[in-house]
Amino acid sequence: MSGAGDPPAVVLVGLPGVGKSTVGAAVAEHLGWAFLDLDREIERREGRTIARIFAEAGEARFRELEREATRELVGRRRIVVAPGGGWAAQPGLVALLRPHATIIYLAASPAAVARRLGAGQGDRPLLATGDTVDRLAALLAERAPHYRAADHVIDTELIDAQGVVDMVRLLATAPGGR
Ligand code: S3P
């Protein structure tokens, strides 16, 4: 059972490919909390990939599914959530979880994220065309104010992956959290 005194939830935000899912899964495992990759959850429910949802139903439908899946997380504690990179910029979604969640922005430059993605950008509809660094830079320009409104920002270019996991873990369990 979760109650008011339980540690809050953690939500990781940031550009596609910055490492939200990898970091989130590792943090959840360390803490013994649940982990939810919101995109994988949407794919499981829909029985099709994010790329197919975008192609067959459009981005607007994907955003509705994202909102529905987020609503179901309201009140959940002891959970690490890794939503897709556009989540934080969708009106009202951060506000739904904020009362009980610590929002952490995993920051990295478009060039660093493109390097991490390597050949992986093909699965991501918003990065499927054009130059990856340019696309990421355009997404960041739109979204930076939303990402920066997080409770904490971790510059993932300054510390290694294990350091990022440790820092998120500390922030997740810091006294005085939500
Ligand atoms: C998106 C990022 C993707 C996925 C969808 C849209 C975005 O998630 O939700 O393709 O708007 O940035 P990742 O951040 O896990 O790639």
py3Dmol code that shows the C-alpha trace and the ligand (Angstrom):
import py3Dmol

protein = """\
ATOM      1  CA  MET A   1       0.000   0.000   0.000  1.00  0.00           C
ATOM      2  CA  SER A   2       1.207   3.480  -0.601  1.00  0.00           C
ATOM      3  CA  GLY A   3       0.369   6.384   1.674  1.00  0.00           C
ATOM      4  CA  ALA A   4       1.115  10.037   2.176  1.00  0.00           C
ATOM      5  CA  GLY A   5       4.422   9.349   3.946  1.00  0.00           C
ATOM      6  CA  ASP A   6       5.810   7.176   1.172  1.00  0.00           C
ATOM      7  CA  PRO A   7       8.581   8.412  -1.051  1.00  0.00           C
ATOM      8  CA  PRO A   8       7.171  10.149  -4.076  1.00  0.00           C
ATOM      9  CA  ALA A   9       7.245   9.034  -7.633  1.00  0.00           C
ATOM     10  CA  VAL A  10      10.058  10.107  -9.937  1.00  0.00           C
ATOM     11  CA  VAL A  11       9.477  11.224 -13.523  1.00  0.00           C
ATOM     12  CA  LEU A  12      12.446  11.580 -15.873  1.00  0.00           C
ATOM     13  CA  VAL A  13      12.098  14.087 -18.686  1.00  0.00           C
ATOM     14  CA  GLY A  14      14.393  15.037 -21.534  1.00  0.00           C
ATOM     15  CA  LEU A  15      15.104  14.630 -25.214  1.00  0.00           C
ATOM     16  CA  PRO A  16      14.457  11.351 -27.033  1.00  0.00           C
ATOM     17  CA  GLY A  17      17.554   9.199 -26.627  1.00  0.00           C
ATOM     18  CA  VAL A  18      19.005  10.984 -23.602  1.00  0.00           C
ATOM     19  CA  GLY A  19      18.700   7.799 -21.524  1.00  0.00           C
ATOM     20  CA  LYS A  20      15.432   8.209 -19.577  1.00  0.00           C
ATOM     21  CA  SER A  21      14.447   4.544 -19.858  1.00  0.00           C
ATOM     22  CA  THR A  22      17.903   3.118 -19.127  1.00  0.00           C
ATOM     23  CA  VAL A  23      18.452   5.377 -16.133  1.00  0.00           C
ATOM     24  CA  GLY A  24      14.877   4.921 -14.907  1.00  0.00           C
ATOM     25  CA  ALA A  25      15.038   1.136 -14.985  1.00  0.00           C
ATOM     26  CA  ALA A  26      18.374   1.116 -13.127  1.00  0.00           C
ATOM     27  CA  VAL A  27      17.122   3.540 -10.455  1.00  0.00           C
ATOM     28  CA  ALA A  28      13.926   1.552  -9.922  1.00  0.00           C
ATOM     29  CA  GLU A  29      15.915  -1.645  -9.543  1.00  0.00           C
ATOM     30  CA  HIS A  30      18.242  -0.073  -6.944  1.00  0.00           C
ATOM     31  CA  LEU A  31      15.328   1.338  -4.955  1.00  0.00           C
ATOM     32  CA  GLY A  32      13.060  -1.693  -5.291  1.00  0.00           C
ATOM     33  CA  TRP A  33      10.423   0.568  -6.833  1.00  0.00           C
ATOM     34  CA  ALA A  34       8.249  -0.114  -9.850  1.00  0.00           C
ATOM     35  CA  PHE A  35       9.419   1.153 -13.247  1.00  0.00           C
ATOM     36  CA  LEU A  36       7.157   2.262 -16.053  1.00  0.00           C
ATOM     37  CA  ASP A  37       8.323   3.162 -19.535  1.00  0.00           C
ATOM     38  CA  LEU A  38       5.233   5.054 -20.678  1.00  0.00           C
ATOM     39  CA  ASP A  39       5.810   4.437 -24.395  1.00  0.00           C
ATOM     40  CA  ARG A  40       6.239   0.687 -23.902  1.00  0.00           C
ATOM     41  CA  GLU A  41       3.027   0.704 -21.827  1.00  0.00           C
ATOM     42  CA  ILE A  42       1.164   2.526 -24.619  1.00  0.00           C
ATOM     43  CA  GLU A  43       2.534   0.035 -27.175  1.00  0.00           C
ATOM     44  CA  ARG A  44       1.467  -2.888 -24.995  1.00  0.00           C
ATOM     45  CA  ARG A  45      -2.069  -1.546 -24.668  1.00  0.00           C
ATOM     46  CA  GLU A  46      -2.392  -0.682 -28.342  1.00  0.00           C
ATOM     47  CA  GLY A  47      -0.706  -3.823 -29.621  1.00  0.00           C
ATOM     48  CA  ARG A  48       1.414  -1.751 -32.045  1.00  0.00           C
ATOM     49  CA  THR A  49       4.608   0.238 -31.959  1.00  0.00           C
ATOM     50  CA  ILE A  50       4.824   4.005 -31.396  1.00  0.00           C
ATOM     51  CA  ALA A  51       5.999   4.348 -35.003  1.00  0.00           C
ATOM     52  CA  ARG A  52       2.855   2.547 -36.205  1.00  0.00           C
ATOM     53  CA  ILE A  53       0.587   4.624 -33.943  1.00  0.00           C
ATOM     54  CA  PHE A  54       2.092   7.790 -35.459  1.00  0.00           C
ATOM     55  CA  ALA A  55       1.799   6.429 -39.015  1.00  0.00           C
ATOM     56  CA  GLU A  56      -1.699   4.943 -38.711  1.00  0.00           C
ATOM     57  CA  ALA A  57      -3.463   7.218 -36.229  1.00  0.00           C
ATOM     58  CA  GLY A  58      -1.315  10.354 -36.131  1.00  0.00           C
ATOM     59  CA  GLU A  59       0.594  12.182 -33.441  1.00  0.00           C
ATOM     60  CA  ALA A  60      -2.587  13.693 -31.944  1.00  0.00           C
ATOM     61  CA  ARG A  61      -3.896  10.185 -31.181  1.00  0.00           C
ATOM     62  CA  PHE A  62      -0.564   9.239 -29.636  1.00  0.00           C
ATOM     63  CA  ARG A  63      -0.781  12.329 -27.380  1.00  0.00           C
ATOM     64  CA  GLU A  64      -4.271  11.252 -26.245  1.00  0.00           C
ATOM     65  CA  LEU A  65      -2.950   7.816 -25.370  1.00  0.00           C
ATOM     66  CA  GLU A  66      -0.074   9.438 -23.503  1.00  0.00           C
ATOM     67  CA  ARG A  67      -2.534  11.553 -21.525  1.00  0.00           C
ATOM     68  CA  GLU A  68      -4.720   8.532 -20.669  1.00  0.00           C
ATOM     69  CA  ALA A  69      -1.723   6.525 -19.498  1.00  0.00           C
ATOM     70  CA  THR A  70      -0.540   9.493 -17.393  1.00  0.00           C
ATOM     71  CA  ARG A  71      -3.924   9.940 -15.732  1.00  0.00           C
ATOM     72  CA  GLU A  72      -3.693   6.392 -14.444  1.00  0.00           C
ATOM     73  CA  LEU A  73      -0.453   7.235 -12.654  1.00  0.00           C
ATOM     74  CA  VAL A  74      -1.983   9.968 -10.511  1.00  0.00           C
ATOM     75  CA  GLY A  75      -1.297   9.159  -6.856  1.00  0.00           C
ATOM     76  CA  ARG A  76       1.206   6.359  -7.564  1.00  0.00           C
ATOM     77  CA  ARG A  77       4.278   6.398  -5.326  1.00  0.00           C
ATOM     78  CA  ARG A  78       7.432   4.286  -5.243  1.00  0.00           C
ATOM     79  CA  ILE A  79       7.493   4.306  -9.015  1.00  0.00           C
ATOM     80  CA  VAL A  80       9.997   5.629 -11.554  1.00  0.00           C
ATOM     81  CA  VAL A  81       8.344   6.783 -14.774  1.00  0.00           C
ATOM     82  CA  ALA A  82      10.152   7.354 -18.069  1.00  0.00           C
ATOM     83  CA  PRO A  83       7.738   9.047 -20.490  1.00  0.00           C
ATOM     84  CA  GLY A  84       8.567   9.929 -24.080  1.00  0.00           C
ATOM     85  CA  GLY A  85      10.537  13.075 -24.856  1.00  0.00           C
ATOM     86  CA  GLY A  86       7.445  15.113 -25.748  1.00  0.00           C
ATOM     87  CA  TRP A  87       5.542  14.322 -22.566  1.00  0.00           C
ATOM     88  CA  ALA A  88       6.691  17.310 -20.490  1.00  0.00           C
ATOM     89  CA  ALA A  89       5.592  19.738 -23.214  1.00  0.00           C
ATOM     90  CA  GLN A  90       2.011  18.438 -23.396  1.00  0.00           C
ATOM     91  CA  PRO A  91      -0.327  20.828 -21.594  1.00  0.00           C
ATOM     92  CA  GLY A  92      -1.289  19.667 -18.119  1.00  0.00           C
ATOM     93  CA  LEU A  93       0.619  16.386 -17.920  1.00  0.00           C
ATOM     94  CA  VAL A  94       3.354  17.550 -15.544  1.00  0.00           C
ATOM     95  CA  ALA A  95       0.663  19.168 -13.371  1.00  0.00           C
ATOM     96  CA  LEU A  96      -1.156  15.833 -13.063  1.00  0.00           C
ATOM     97  CA  LEU A  97       1.820  14.080 -11.475  1.00  0.00           C
ATOM     98  CA  ARG A  98       3.620  16.959  -9.822  1.00  0.00           C
ATOM     99  CA  PRO A  99       1.777  16.821  -6.480  1.00  0.00           C
ATOM    100  CA  HIS A 100       3.412  13.489  -5.657  1.00  0.00           C
ATOM    101  CA  ALA A 101       6.295  13.280  -8.111  1.00  0.00           C
ATOM    102  CA  THR A 102       9.821  14.617  -8.278  1.00  0.00           C
ATOM    103  CA  ILE A 103      10.425  15.662 -11.872  1.00  0.00           C
ATOM    104  CA  ILE A 104      14.036  15.342 -13.003  1.00  0.00           C
ATOM    105  CA  TYR A 105      15.375  16.681 -16.302  1.00  0.00           C
ATOM    106  CA  LEU A 106      18.182  14.627 -17.811  1.00  0.00           C
ATOM    107  CA  ALA A 107      19.932  17.255 -19.921  1.00  0.00           C
ATOM    108  CA  ALA A 108      22.351  16.786 -22.820  1.00  0.00           C
ATOM    109  CA  SER A 109      23.102  18.708 -25.994  1.00  0.00           C
ATOM    110  CA  PRO A 110      21.517  17.598 -29.294  1.00  0.00           C
ATOM    111  CA  ALA A 111      24.962  16.490 -30.532  1.00  0.00           C
ATOM    112  CA  ALA A 112      25.582  14.321 -27.458  1.00  0.00           C
ATOM    113  CA  VAL A 113      22.107  12.779 -27.708  1.00  0.00           C
ATOM    114  CA  ALA A 114      22.588  12.064 -31.425  1.00  0.00           C
ATOM    115  CA  ARG A 115      25.823  10.223 -30.580  1.00  0.00           C
ATOM    116  CA  ARG A 116      24.040   8.153 -27.915  1.00  0.00           C
ATOM    117  CA  LEU A 117      21.240   7.311 -30.329  1.00  0.00           C
ATOM    118  CA  GLY A 118      23.610   6.063 -33.004  1.00  0.00           C
ATOM    119  CA  ALA A 119      21.463   4.120 -35.473  1.00  0.00           C
ATOM    120  CA  GLY A 120      18.487   4.036 -33.052  1.00  0.00           C
ATOM    121  CA  GLN A 121      16.731   7.128 -34.374  1.00  0.00           C
ATOM    122  CA  GLY A 122      14.941   5.071 -37.054  1.00  0.00           C
ATOM    123  CA  ASP A 123      12.401   3.858 -34.441  1.00  0.00           C
ATOM    124  CA  ARG A 124      11.528   7.399 -33.471  1.00  0.00           C
ATOM    125  CA  PRO A 125       9.016   8.996 -35.825  1.00  0.00           C
ATOM    126  CA  LEU A 126       9.965  12.568 -34.944  1.00  0.00           C
ATOM    127  CA  LEU A 127      13.615  11.849 -35.779  1.00  0.00           C
ATOM    128  CA  ALA A 128      12.981   9.699 -38.829  1.00  0.00           C
ATOM    129  CA  THR A 129      13.671  12.411 -41.397  1.00  0.00           C
ATOM    130  CA  GLY A 130      16.316  15.078 -41.736  1.00  0.00           C
ATOM    131  CA  ASP A 131      19.522  15.555 -39.836  1.00  0.00           C
ATOM    132  CA  THR A 132      19.250  14.105 -36.333  1.00  0.00           C
ATOM    133  CA  VAL A 133      21.179  16.886 -34.596  1.00  0.00           C
ATOM    134  CA  ASP A 134      19.028  19.532 -36.326  1.00  0.00           C
ATOM    135  CA  ARG A 135      15.814  17.716 -35.409  1.00  0.00           C
ATOM    136  CA  LEU A 136      16.893  17.339 -31.793  1.00  0.00           C
ATOM    137  CA  ALA A 137      17.920  21.002 -31.673  1.00  0.00           C
ATOM    138  CA  ALA A 138      14.476  22.035 -32.975  1.00  0.00           C
ATOM    139  CA  LEU A 139      12.741  19.831 -30.374  1.00  0.00           C
ATOM    140  CA  LEU A 140      14.959  21.239 -27.631  1.00  0.00           C
ATOM    141  CA  ALA A 141      14.250  24.832 -28.684  1.00  0.00           C
ATOM    142  CA  GLU A 142      10.508  24.183 -28.281  1.00  0.00           C
ATOM    143  CA  ARG A 143      10.748  22.124 -25.141  1.00  0.00           C
ATOM    144  CA  ALA A 144      13.565  23.606 -23.087  1.00  0.00           C
ATOM    145  CA  PRO A 145      11.227  25.807 -20.990  1.00  0.00           C
ATOM    146  CA  HIS A 146       9.158  22.738 -20.097  1.00  0.00           C
ATOM    147  CA  TYR A 147      12.186  20.573 -19.341  1.00  0.00           C
ATOM    148  CA  ARG A 148      13.774  23.339 -17.276  1.00  0.00           C
ATOM    149  CA  ALA A 149      10.634  23.630 -15.129  1.00  0.00           C
ATOM    150  CA  ALA A 150      11.600  20.259 -13.568  1.00  0.00           C
ATOM    151  CA  ASP A 151      12.451  20.094  -9.865  1.00  0.00           C
ATOM    152  CA  HIS A 152      16.042  19.131 -10.654  1.00  0.00           C
ATOM    153  CA  VAL A 153      18.313  19.218 -13.680  1.00  0.00           C
ATOM    154  CA  ILE A 154      21.145  16.718 -14.154  1.00  0.00           C
ATOM    155  CA  ASP A 155      23.701  17.474 -16.843  1.00  0.00           C
ATOM    156  CA  THR A 156      24.320  13.991 -18.196  1.00  0.00           C
ATOM    157  CA  GLU A 157      27.376  15.147 -20.133  1.00  0.00           C
ATOM    158  CA  LEU A 158      29.233  16.004 -16.944  1.00  0.00           C
ATOM    159  CA  ILE A 159      28.858  12.665 -15.161  1.00  0.00           C
ATOM    160  CA  ASP A 160      28.892   9.069 -16.371  1.00  0.00           C
ATOM    161  CA  ALA A 161      25.806   6.863 -16.563  1.00  0.00           C
ATOM    162  CA  GLN A 162      26.355   5.342 -13.119  1.00  0.00           C
ATOM    163  CA  GLY A 163      26.747   8.821 -11.648  1.00  0.00           C
ATOM    164  CA  VAL A 164      23.436   9.868 -13.203  1.00  0.00           C
ATOM    165  CA  VAL A 165      21.719   6.799 -11.735  1.00  0.00           C
ATOM    166  CA  ASP A 166      23.186   7.519  -8.283  1.00  0.00           C
ATOM    167  CA  MET A 167      22.134  11.142  -8.417  1.00  0.00           C
ATOM    168  CA  VAL A 168      18.551  10.333  -9.462  1.00  0.00           C
ATOM    169  CA  ARG A 169      18.407   7.737  -6.689  1.00  0.00           C
ATOM    170  CA  LEU A 170      19.516  10.295  -4.089  1.00  0.00           C
ATOM    171  CA  LEU A 171      17.077  12.925  -5.337  1.00  0.00           C
ATOM    172  CA  ALA A 172      14.263  10.351  -5.390  1.00  0.00           C
ATOM    173  CA  THR A 173      14.683   9.550  -1.727  1.00  0.00           C
ATOM    174  CA  ALA A 174      15.841  12.934  -0.396  1.00  0.00           C
ATOM    175  CA  PRO A 175      13.954  14.020   2.701  1.00  0.00           C
ATOM    176  CA  GLY A 176      11.618  16.898   2.069  1.00  0.00           C
ATOM    177  CA  GLY A 177      10.594  15.493  -1.302  1.00  0.00           C
ATOM    178  CA  ARG A 178       7.003  15.682  -2.397  1.00  0.00           C
TER     179      ARG A 178
END
"""
ligand_1 = """\
16
S3P
C 8.654 11.550 -28.708
C 9.603 10.764 -28.099
C 9.492 9.286 -28.079
C 8.027 8.861 -28.243
C 7.428 9.486 -29.444
C 7.442 11.014 -29.375
C 8.830 13.019 -28.665
O 9.997 8.793 -26.840
O 7.269 9.196 -27.105
O 8.129 9.038 -30.561
O 7.850 13.754 -28.880
O 9.964 13.472 -28.360
P 11.584 8.778 -26.449
O 11.884 10.080 -25.784
O 11.695 7.633 -25.509
O 12.320 8.551 -27.721
"""
view = py3Dmol.view(width=600, height=400)
view.addModel(protein, "pdb")
view.setStyle({"model": 0}, {"cartoon": {"style": "trace"}})
view.addModel(ligand_1, "xyz")
view.setStyle({"model": 1}, {"stick": {}})
view.zoomTo()
view.show()
